[in-house]
Amino acid sequence: MNSDFSKPQRESAFGIIVMAAHTAFKIGKATFFFIVYAFIKMGPAYTTYALLGIGIIIVLCIIFSYLWYLKFTFFLDKEKQEFVVNKGILNRDQVIIQLDKIQQVNINQNLLQKMIGVYGLKIDTAGASGEEVSIKAIDEVSAYNLKEHLLKGKAAAIDQSDILIEKDALIEQIPFLKISSWTLFKVGLTSNYGQSLTVILVFFMYTVQEARHIMDIFELDKGYVKSTVLGLATLFSVAVIVVIFLMVLLFINLIRTFYKYFQLEVSHHKNSLLLSSGVIAKKNTLINPNKVQITKHSQNYFQKKLNLLNISLKQAHFGESKKGKEMQGNTLEIVGCDAIERDQLLKMILGQVPISGKTFAPDWRFLNLPIFFKLVLPVAIFLIVAFNVQEVKPYIGFAAAYFLIGIFMISISYRRHRIAVDQDFIIKTSGIWDISKEVIVPHKIQAITASQYPWHKSVDVGHLCLHTAAGQIRFKYGNYSEIKKLVNFWLYQLESGNEDWM
Amino acid sequence: MPTETFTNDAIDIDALPKYEEIPLRKPDTNYWKIICINLIITFLLIGVSAGLLIFFNEKIQPHAILISITYITIAIFSILLFYVSFKKRGYAIRTKDVIYKSGIIAESTTIVPLNRIQHIELNEGFFSRMFKLGSLQIFTAGGQTGHIHIAGIPIDEAKSIRDLLLNKLELVETPETEI
């Protein structure tokens, strides 16, 4: 336990166990099906050999972890304001992270780490994905001290009197935002259908593929399996299948929400925000509010009735794009807060609750392209096919329904597409079902693009794109003279001040 | 509080400098030659491989005329598109930002304030070197779309722009490091 990180030091010796387990788990995961096949194919006579093989792999994992532990050192260079990590078993790698480039520090504990009583610490930077650092085993007090040093940056270096945070102080932090299980239940029923759908699809594809492998191994009769499946399908009518599917979707949605956001708490921790959640292992994330680039809050119809909101905080995710690498998933989500809690959070991140300034609406030409490409063109192709192929003809009614629903959805998206500009804030509203508001502060803009099609010149319509380090904010089909005015205004704001965007 | 010295005048938005009225510099005319050379090489390669395919594959031979017609239309079409896009390009360096205009169909103008530039790259290709041209890439933290890539600048000018921008970058960054 120490609070001074200026000398190179190893992580906790328990790290060997964590690393070994981690490596073994990774190998196991990659070769899981191979091992299962091996067991089935080889028969009982070779079981001892197989077990021996697994034993060898485990021993190798431990040796590897021990070597890795010996070579893994880290220290804080206070003069240069850098965090330096040396690692690599055969080749020496040195990772140097400038303290002011650090975006967030994650302190978490998985099941194994919880049993041993150590914590894992992960550092996210704005750089490319390869530069991330993760320390696998560190005791709690050191972890929080190190985090404090890392996030405080320059201030910490000058102030030599290192503040030791006591363990109790951490627990006593009173969260200003706490999401109850009942709220989570409501969130699970009302959001993220799309993501759960993809999870189900991926799982389904994976099962089908693996099932095929297994059938190959057992030399099962594929025709027989196929006819059974088809028989099952006809047994239930389509409606029943749809209902079952929707139930599964909701159920998975609920489980995912609970798994990710169980006991979600947000508290103010010195200069940073501390987010913690998790079922078995609690995940703690610390972020610096200044480094949040886009603050987005969204709500759909049901959630509006229930007074629920989802907030996501987007941080810079582009590395040195020279390598063409982009880091994903640097978004933190806070689900299920109400309007008051949202305002509190926004105040903490942006300094004040954003004011909706002058609102700009798009021109009606916004509708043209989506209607043509998403409705007219597919429906026309479908009709041409339908009139030529007898089997498709009975389904022509669907085309009309699709067209009407499509028109309805596109017109909603047109009505929601707005940008509000104030002296200090830019708020972009968009969405069809989930209506989201993205809030940015002008000095977080990196570059501005204004564009126009030649045939829109006479009607004075054009597009705007604000590039930030966490993605783009687009406003389409606006009044081009007004867009130009806005661009000039933002350029003035960006160039007259010299505020840091990170 | 020093209320006398503190002023907070309303900004007259119409009086702000207008980016759209800045005269833009065009890329060097020699750059069009480089584009043409690159296009010719690409189409030669495609043409040779298509020719070989037609020559050796008897099944395709009856379609030879159709293939050559599409080939020629695509070639003419791309040359035209590149010419239009070449004509639309323009750049300007202001004291506080870089402006770049481009586009094949839509005309888009990207502006990067100097205090948001992450780094600058000066590239010279094989053909560019023959014509003494260079291309300047200006990177921001705004990702792939927030970059500016200005091609076809006479190399001396490109170098002086680069030095100018680098100087400005240092000027922007020094006050920060001194705090």
Interface residues (C-beta under 8 A of the other chain):
Chain A: A126 A316 F318 E320 S321 K322 G324 E326 I445 Q446 A447 I448 T449 A450 S451 Q452 Y453 P454 H463 C465 H467 T468 A469 G471 Q472 K484 K485 V487 N488 F489 L491 Y492 L494 E495 N498 D500 W501 M502
Chain B: I11 I13 D14 L16 P17 K18 Y19 E20 K96 D97 G103 I105 A106 E107 S108 T109 T110 I111 V112 P113 L114 N115 R116 Q118 E121 F139 T140 A141 G142 G143 Q144 T145 G146 H147 I148 V172 P175 E176
